[in-house]
């Protein structure tokens, strides 16, 4: 199984923090460097972090031995930055912030496996 993360937003923040990687879209006027320092320092209360972000979405990927073992996604109920996921027929997992990015990676007729993260 492989994990594909498709976040083409050029303003998305990629924050490695030990065995965790965060991808955050839609920060707007929020100071991204402050958030990056907080996450890099090990702040793992993602719900609190995302609540403070407002119109944003976040994906947290936890690794063990260079292998993703858990993917968690959040978005504020008013966020315009959606998070979608799908499982390909071979078991590969795709997470993206645009529906069409996932659909382009699925076999024809398999869009029924695409789900949107609900707040």
Backbone as CSV, one residue per row, in Angstrom:
resi,resn,N_x,N_y,N_z,CA_x,CA_y,CA_z,C_x,C_y,C_z
1,UNK,0.836,-1.175,0.000,0.000,0.000,0.000,0.886,1.246,0.000
2,UNK,0.499,2.220,-0.805,1.203,3.496,-0.800,0.221,4.609,-0.421
3,UNK,0.771,5.709,0.032,-0.008,6.879,0.404,0.397,8.019,-0.512
4,UNK,-0.570,8.622,-1.193,-0.311,9.784,-2.041,-1.021,10.982,-1.434
5,UNK,-0.274,12.056,-1.215,-0.833,13.295,-0.697,-0.747,14.322,-1.820
6,UNK,-1.883,14.852,-2.239,-1.938,15.797,-3.352,-2.493,17.125,-2.844
7,UNK,-1.595,18.017,-2.463,-1.963,19.336,-1.963,-1.242,20.357,-2.857
8,UNK,-1.860,20.762,-3.975,-1.180,21.663,-4.899,-1.195,23.134,-4.481
9,UNK,-1.832,23.450,-3.392,-1.909,24.834,-2.932,-0.489,25.365,-2.692
10,UNK,-0.061,26.395,-3.431,1.306,26.897,-3.254,1.537,27.553,-1.893
11,UNK,0.460,27.916,-1.199,0.591,28.521,0.126,0.483,27.503,1.254
12,UNK,0.370,26.218,0.914,0.279,25.181,1.945,1.599,25.099,2.705
13,UNK,1.500,24.816,3.964,2.684,24.673,4.806,2.968,23.186,5.012
14,UNK,4.217,22.811,4.822,4.703,21.457,5.050,5.592,21.532,6.280
15,UNK,5.183,20.847,7.358,5.910,20.957,8.620,6.294,19.568,9.128
16,UNK,7.544,19.145,8.921,7.997,17.891,9.524,8.282,18.123,11.003
17,UNK,7.813,17.205,11.838,8.006,17.322,13.289,8.257,15.936,13.864
18,UNK,9.482,15.467,13.727,9.812,14.131,14.234,9.158,13.059,13.380
19,UNK,8.343,12.234,13.996,7.667,11.148,13.276,6.317,11.566,12.715
20,UNK,6.078,12.857,12.680,4.816,13.408,12.185,5.116,14.459,11.128
21,UNK,4.295,14.487,10.073,4.366,15.544,9.066,2.987,16.178,8.987
22,UNK,2.963,17.503,9.016,1.722,18.265,8.900,1.691,18.952,7.549
23,UNK,0.517,18.986,6.906,0.274,19.756,5.695,-0.940,20.624,5.986
24,UNK,-0.770,21.936,5.893,-1.830,22.851,6.277,-2.087,23.835,5.147
25,UNK,-3.341,23.937,4.730,-3.752,24.847,3.664,-4.724,25.875,4.211
26,UNK,-4.654,27.084,3.673,-5.639,28.105,3.994,-5.357,28.922,5.226
27,UNK,-4.096,29.158,5.521,-3.777,29.927,6.720,-4.184,31.389,6.610
28,UNK,-4.221,31.914,5.403,-4.593,33.315,5.232,-3.641,34.225,5.982
29,UNK,-4.178,35.036,6.899,-3.354,36.009,7.616,-2.669,35.426,8.856
30,UNK,-2.904,34.140,9.153,-2.271,33.511,10.311,-0.765,33.423,10.056
31,UNK,0.022,33.694,11.066,1.479,33.629,10.950,1.910,32.169,10.823
32,UNK,2.270,31.771,9.612,2.665,30.391,9.357,3.903,29.974,10.128
33,UNK,4.839,30.889,10.338,6.069,30.519,11.043,5.782,30.203,12.515
34,UNK,4.838,30.913,13.113,4.453,30.624,14.492,3.846,29.232,14.584
35,UNK,2.972,28.923,13.658,2.354,27.605,13.631,3.411,26.524,13.414
36,UNK,4.332,26.755,12.496,5.381,25.771,12.224,6.234,25.517,13.467
37,UNK,6.578,26.580,14.187,7.370,26.399,15.424,6.578,25.607,16.460
38,UNK,5.312,25.901,16.570,4.472,25.201,17.554,4.372,23.711,17.238
39,UNK,4.150,23.392,15.965,4.050,21.983,15.565,5.400,21.281,15.687
40,UNK,6.466,21.946,15.267,7.800,21.353,15.348,8.208,21.103,16.793
41,UNK,7.673,21.892,17.717,7.974,21.715,19.138,7.201,20.540,19.732
42,UNK,6.332,19.920,18.935,5.640,18.729,19.415,4.218,18.959,19.876
43,UNK,3.643,20.120,19.588,2.255,20.367,19.959,1.379,19.455,19.102
44,UNK,0.762,18.476,19.713,0.000,17.476,18.959,-1.500,17.603,19.151
45,UNK,-1.949,18.652,19.782,-3.383,18.823,19.991,-3.950,19.453,18.713
46,UNK,-4.091,18.630,17.703,-4.463,19.112,16.375,-5.816,19.802,16.372
47,UNK,-6.740,19.303,17.144,-8.053,19.923,17.168,-7.947,21.373,17.633
48,UNK,-7.129,21.633,18.643,-6.946,22.999,19.129,-6.242,23.858,18.083
49,UNK,-5.221,23.288,17.451,-4.487,24.029,16.432,-5.421,24.396,15.287
50,UNK,-6.186,23.434,14.817,-7.081,23.683,13.694,-8.193,24.656,14.067
51,UNK,-8.653,24.605,15.291,-9.678,25.540,15.744,-9.149,26.973,15.668
52,UNK,-7.882,27.143,15.969,-7.267,28.466,15.917,-7.015,28.939,14.485
53,UNK,-6.961,28.017,13.541,-6.629,28.374,12.169,-7.788,29.007,11.425
54,UNK,-9.013,28.744,11.844,-10.160,29.307,11.143,-10.396,28.629,9.818
55,UNK,-10.289,29.381,8.732,-10.618,28.878,7.403,-9.460,28.080,6.814
56,UNK,-9.140,26.967,7.427,-8.002,26.165,6.977,-8.337,24.681,7.077
57,UNK,-7.472,23.891,6.498,-7.563,22.444,6.654,-6.168,21.920,6.972
58,UNK,-6.113,20.791,7.646,-4.825,20.218,8.038,-4.854,18.707,7.855
59,UNK,-3.728,18.180,7.422,-3.531,16.735,7.310,-2.316,16.395,8.155
60,UNK,-2.474,15.439,9.045,-1.388,14.980,9.917,-1.058,13.541,9.530
61,UNK,0.212,13.302,9.192,0.662,11.972,8.798,1.662,11.492,9.838
62,UNK,1.359,10.368,10.464,2.258,9.795,11.467,3.019,8.631,10.849
63,UNK,4.327,8.610,11.103,5.217,7.603,10.528,5.822,6.714,11.603
64,UNK,6.093,5.500,11.211,6.859,4.567,12.029,7.744,3.782,11.071
65,UNK,9.040,3.831,11.291,9.998,3.128,10.434,9.800,3.500,8.959
66,UNK,9.718,4.797,8.671,9.575,5.327,7.307,8.317,4.871,6.586
67,UNK,7.295,4.529,7.346,6.037,4.066,6.766,4.897,4.822,7.428
68,UNK,3.985,5.365,6.627,2.826,6.059,7.191,1.940,5.040,7.901
69,UNK,1.628,5.319,9.153,0.795,4.392,9.915,-0.564,4.987,10.258
70,UNK,-0.679,6.327,10.173,-1.969,6.955,10.431,-2.029,8.300,9.716
71,UNK,-3.163,8.558,9.078,-3.417,9.843,8.432,-4.709,10.382,9.020
72,UNK,-4.638,11.608,9.522,-5.806,12.250,10.112,-5.977,13.608,9.441
73,UNK,-7.208,13.952,9.096,-7.467,15.229,8.429,-8.537,16.004,9.190
74,UNK,-8.354,17.318,9.231,-9.311,18.207,9.880,-9.593,19.378,8.972
75,UNK,-10.769,19.927,9.116,-11.097,21.205,8.479,-12.161,21.863,9.334
76,UNK,-12.113,23.172,9.382,-13.122,23.911,10.110,-14.444,23.821,9.354
77,UNK,-15.538,23.870,10.060,-16.847,23.728,9.422,-17.090,24.816,8.382
78,UNK,-16.471,25.976,8.543,-16.647,27.060,7.574,-15.514,27.134,6.564
79,UNK,-14.594,26.205,6.630,-13.427,26.251,5.758,-13.798,26.045,4.293
80,UNK,-13.154,26.804,3.436,-13.284,26.608,2.000,-12.233,25.654,1.473
81,UNK,-11.411,25.117,2.356,-10.336,24.196,1.973,-10.744,22.782,2.362
82,UNK,-11.301,22.054,1.402,-11.775,20.701,1.653,-10.621,19.711,1.703
83,UNK,-10.899,18.560,2.277,-9.962,17.443,2.272,-10.749,16.221,1.809
84,UNK,-10.256,15.586,0.748,-10.894,14.393,0.203,-9.943,13.211,0.344
85,UNK,-10.520,12.010,0.401,-9.682,10.822,0.406,-10.374,9.702,-0.359
86,UNK,-9.569,8.773,-0.843,-10.093,7.614,-1.565,-9.117,6.467,-1.406
87,UNK,-9.649,5.269,-1.550,-8.824,4.064,-1.539,-8.932,3.440,-2.926
88,UNK,-7.790,3.305,-3.564,-7.765,2.690,-4.897,-8.058,1.192,-4.769
89,UNK,-8.461,0.534,-5.854,-8.765,-0.906,-5.797,-7.616,-1.761,-5.249
90,UNK,-6.363,-1.305,-5.429,-5.214,-2.079,-4.933,-4.871,-1.765,-3.473
91,UNK,-5.662,-0.884,-2.823,-5.428,-0.557,-1.421,-4.653,0.723,-1.191
92,UNK,-4.114,1.333,-2.251,-3.403,2.597,-2.098,-4.369,3.679,-1.631
93,UNK,-3.887,4.582,-0.797,-4.707,5.655,-0.250,-4.271,6.976,-0.863
94,UNK,-5.257,7.803,-1.230,-5.001,9.120,-1.799,-5.702,10.149,-0.929
95,UNK,-4.986,11.209,-0.554,-5.559,12.327,0.196,-5.259,13.590,-0.614
96,UNK,-6.277,14.434,-0.818,-6.084,15.639,-1.630,-7.004,16.755,-1.165
97,UNK,-6.657,17.965,-1.587,-7.510,19.097,-1.248,-8.407,19.521,-2.416
98,UNK,-8.362,18.780,-3.514,-9.256,19.013,-4.643,-9.804,17.680,-5.141
99,UNK,-11.102,17.641,-5.368,-11.773,16.421,-5.815,-11.156,15.880,-7.101
100,UNK,-10.889,16.782,-8.071,-10.397,16.313,-9.368,-9.010,15.692,-9.281
101,UNK,-8.209,16.062,-8.286,-6.900,15.431,-8.139,-7.036,13.954,-7.790
102,UNK,-8.033,13.640,-6.993,-8.256,12.231,-6.648,-8.867,11.488,-7.826
103,UNK,-9.879,12.078,-8.452,-10.550,11.416,-9.569,-9.560,11.071,-10.672
104,UNK,-8.583,11.940,-10.899,-7.602,11.673,-11.959,-6.728,10.468,-11.647
105,UNK,-6.696,10.040,-10.397,-5.864,8.898,-9.998,-6.657,7.604,-9.847
106,UNK,-7.961,7.658,-10.099,-8.805,6.474,-9.950,-9.153,5.890,-11.316
107,UNK,-9.393,4.573,-11.358,-9.842,3.979,-12.615,-11.218,4.542,-12.998
108,UNK,-11.545,4.586,-14.279,-12.859,5.078,-14.695,-13.987,4.350,-13.961
109,UNK,-14.972,5.120,-13.528,-16.121,4.529,-12.857,-15.933,4.265,-11.376
110,UNK,-14.800,4.653,-10.781,-14.540,4.342,-9.368,-14.656,5.562,-8.457
111,UNK,-15.315,6.609,-8.886,-15.414,7.806,-8.057,-16.298,7.607,-6.837
112,UNK,-16.995,6.479,-6.764,-17.831,6.206,-5.588,-16.991,5.991,-4.335
113,UNK,-15.689,5.766,-4.496,-14.830,5.537,-3.328,-14.261,6.835,-2.763
114,UNK,-14.562,7.976,-3.372,-14.052,9.264,-2.888,-14.948,9.765,-1.759
115,UNK,-14.328,10.194,-0.668,-15.063,10.720,0.478,-14.500,12.087,0.854
116,UNK,-15.358,12.942,1.410,-14.921,14.250,1.888,-14.872,14.217,3.394
117,UNK,-13.785,14.725,3.951,-13.638,14.807,5.410,-14.714,15.722,5.938
118,UNK,-15.456,15.250,6.923,-16.493,16.057,7.553,-15.969,16.589,8.880
119,UNK,-16.294,17.827,9.188,-15.818,18.450,10.430,-16.496,17.824,11.617
